[in-house]
Amino acid sequence: MSNTMNVETKNTALVVTDPQNDFLSPDGVTWGVVGESVMENNTVKHIGTLFKAAKENGIPVFISPHYYFPTDHGWKFEGTLEKMMHEIKMFDRKGPLSMEGFKGSGADWLEDYKPYIEDGETVVTSPHKVYGPESNDLSLQLRKRGIDKVVLAGMSANLCVEAHMRELLEEGFEVAVVKDATAAAKTPDLGDGYTSAVTNYGFMANYVWTTDEAVEAFQQSN
């Protein structure tokens, strides 16, 4: 690989943002705007490949999910995409202490990923609320385990993935973004979020990998 991060099981983690039905399932509420990009990038398969390779090679896995509880709908102002997410009830849950109606909902994990996420070893952080991890405990969970290198993937490219990349870089983590294990919305008014994100990855991330390159790095870990 031309861009190589020294991946080590003791200090490197796979971080996946929002591997949830509302983004990645054809039944999800955002499929109409993200589905084309998900299909073009083979995103669902590539995220699954990363999960499998990380588990097989002893790389710790962290999930930074997106949930909205009823009280979150009391916000008085929102950005463009925040407003849309609330209107379409994206990632909605009954409450922070309730799993009622969660299974199979838009907030639930994609079914194919559950064996990797629900194995008792994957760390699921508290939810982020807008795009970045500033409002959840991802950095704390990483630091408490001595992790300072992150391989980053998930949804969506120009929102949560990019926001996580920016914050992790600011906090001193070494970050490799897997560009084909993400996707983004395409709209006539706002354009192609994926193209914008990949441009920014190139400017800011320590490394920009394909899924194959990430798997190779995992396999070479020690």
C-alpha positions in Angstrom: 0.0 0.0 0.0 1.2 3.5 -0.8 -0.2 5.0 2.3 0.5 2.8 5.3 -0.5 3.2 8.9 1.2 0.7 11.2 -1.9 -1.1 12.4 -1.4 -2.8 15.8 -4.0 -4.7 17.8 -2.9 -2.9 21.0 -3.6 0.6 19.8 -5.7 0.6 16.6 -9.5 0.3 16.3 -12.1 0.1 13.6 -14.7 2.8 14.3 -18.0 2.5 12.3 -20.6 5.3 12.4 -24.3 4.7 12.0 -24.4 1.1 10.6 -28.2 1.3 10.9 -31.2 0.4 8.9 -32.3 4.0 8.2 -29.1 4.6 6.2 -28.2 1.2 4.8 -31.5 -0.8 4.3 -33.7 -0.2 1.2 -36.5 0.1 3.8 -34.7 2.9 5.6 -36.2 6.4 5.6 -33.2 7.9 3.8 -32.8 5.3 1.0 -34.4 7.6 -1.5 -31.4 10.0 -1.3 -28.5 7.7 -0.2 -29.4 4.4 -1.9 -27.7 5.3 -5.2 -24.4 6.1 -3.5 -24.7 3.0 -1.3 -25.1 0.8 -4.3 -22.3 2.5 -6.3 -19.8 2.0 -3.5 -21.0 -1.4 -2.5 -21.1 0.1 1.0 -23.1 -2.6 2.8 -20.7 -5.3 1.7 -17.6 -3.3 2.3 -18.6 -2.4 5.9 -19.4 -6.1 6.5 -15.9 -7.0 5.1 -14.3 -4.6 7.5 -16.2 -6.0 10.5 -15.2 -9.5 9.5 -11.5 -8.7 9.0 -11.3 -6.7 12.2 -12.7 -9.6 14.2 -10.5 -12.2 12.6 -7.4 -10.2 13.2 -8.1 -9.0 16.8 -8.7 -5.4 15.9 -11.1 -3.8 18.5 -14.4 -2.5 17.0 -16.3 0.5 18.1 -19.7 1.7 17.0 -20.8 5.4 17.2 -24.5 5.2 16.7 -27.1 7.9 16.0 -30.3 7.9 18.1 -33.0 10.4 18.7 -35.3 10.2 21.7 -38.6 12.0 22.1 -37.0 14.8 24.1 -34.7 15.5 21.2 -37.7 16.7 19.1 -37.9 19.7 21.4 -34.9 21.4 19.8 -35.6 25.0 18.9 -33.2 25.2 15.9 -31.7 22.8 13.4 -29.4 22.7 10.4 -30.8 21.6 7.0 -30.1 17.9 7.4 -31.0 17.9 11.1 -34.4 19.3 10.3 -34.9 16.6 7.7 -33.8 13.8 10.0 -36.3 14.9 12.7 -39.1 15.3 10.2 -38.7 11.8 8.8 -38.2 10.3 12.3 -34.8 9.0 11.4 -33.1 6.9 14.1 -36.1 7.4 16.5 -36.3 5.4 19.7 -38.9 5.4 22.4 -36.5 6.7 25.0 -32.9 6.3 26.3 -33.9 3.5 28.7 -36.4 1.7 26.5 -35.8 -0.9 23.8 -39.5 -1.0 23.0 -39.9 -1.2 19.2 -36.2 -1.1 18.6 -35.7 -4.5 16.9 -36.0 -4.2 13.2 -36.6 -0.4 13.4 -34.7 2.2 11.4 -32.5 2.8 14.5 -31.5 -0.9 14.7 -28.3 -2.4 13.2 -28.4 -3.8 9.7 -29.2 -7.5 10.3 -26.1 -8.8 8.6 -23.9 -6.8 11.1 -25.5 -8.0 14.3 -23.2 -11.0 14.7 -20.2 -8.6 14.8 -21.8 -5.9 16.9 -23.7 -8.1 19.4 -20.8 -10.4 20.2 -20.2 -9.0 23.6 -16.8 -7.5 22.6 -17.7 -4.6 20.3 -18.0 -1.3 22.1 -21.2 0.6 21.4 -20.8 4.2 22.5 -23.5 6.6 23.7 -25.2 8.2 20.7 -24.0 11.2 18.9 -26.7 13.8 18.3 -25.7 15.9 15.3 -22.8 14.6 13.3 -19.6 14.4 15.3 -18.5 12.5 18.4 -18.2 15.6 20.6 -21.5 14.8 22.2 -20.8 11.1 22.9 -18.2 9.1 24.7 -16.2 7.7 21.7 -13.0 9.4 22.6 -13.2 8.4 26.2 -13.8 4.8 25.3 -10.9 4.8 22.8 -8.5 6.5 25.2 -9.3 4.3 28.1 -8.2 1.3 26.0 -4.9 3.0 24.9 -6.1 3.4 21.3 -4.6 6.3 19.3 -5.1 5.0 15.7 -8.5 4.7 14.1 -9.7 3.1 10.9 -13.0 5.0 10.1 -16.0 3.9 8.1 -19.8 4.0 8.1 -22.5 6.5 7.2 -22.7 9.0 6.0 -19.7 10.2 4.1 -20.0 14.0 4.3 -21.8 14.1 7.6 -21.1 11.7 10.5 -18.0 10.1 9.0 -16.4 13.4 8.0 -17.4 15.0 11.4 -15.9 12.1 13.3 -12.7 12.3 11.2 -12.3 16.0 11.9 -12.8 15.7 15.6 -10.6 12.6 16.0 -7.8 14.4 14.1 -8.2 17.5 16.3 -7.9 15.2 19.4 -4.6 13.7 18.2 -5.7 10.4 16.8 -4.1 9.0 13.6 -7.0 8.4 11.2 -7.4 6.3 8.1 -10.8 6.7 6.3 -12.1 3.9 4.2 -13.6 5.7 1.3 -15.6 2.9 -0.3 -17.1 1.8 3.1 -19.3 4.8 3.2 -21.8 6.7 1.0 -23.8 9.9 1.0 -27.0 11.6 -0.1 -27.4 12.9 -3.6 -30.0 15.7 -4.1 -30.7 18.1 -6.9 -30.5 21.1 -4.6 -27.5 20.1 -2.4 -25.5 18.0 -4.8 -23.4 14.9 -4.2 -22.3 14.6 -0.6 -20.0 11.7 -1.3 -17.8 13.6 -3.8 -17.5 16.4 -1.3 -16.5 14.1 1.5 -13.8 12.2 -0.5 -12.2 15.5 -1.5 -12.1 16.5 2.2 -10.7 13.1 3.3 -7.9 13.6 0.8 -7.1 17.0 2.3 -7.3 16.1 6.0 -7.2 12.4 6.8 -3.8 10.8 7.6 -4.7 8.1 5.1 -7.5 7.4 2.6 -7.9 3.7 2.0 -10.1 1.3 0.1 -11.7 -1.7 1.9 -9.1 -4.0 0.3 -6.3 -1.8 1.7 -7.8 -1.7 5.1 -8.2 -5.5 5.2 -4.6 -5.9 4.2 -3.5 -3.6 7.0 -5.6 -5.6 9.5 -4.0 -8.8 8.3 -0.6 -7.4 8.8 -1.3 -6.2 12.3 0.6 -7.4 15.3 
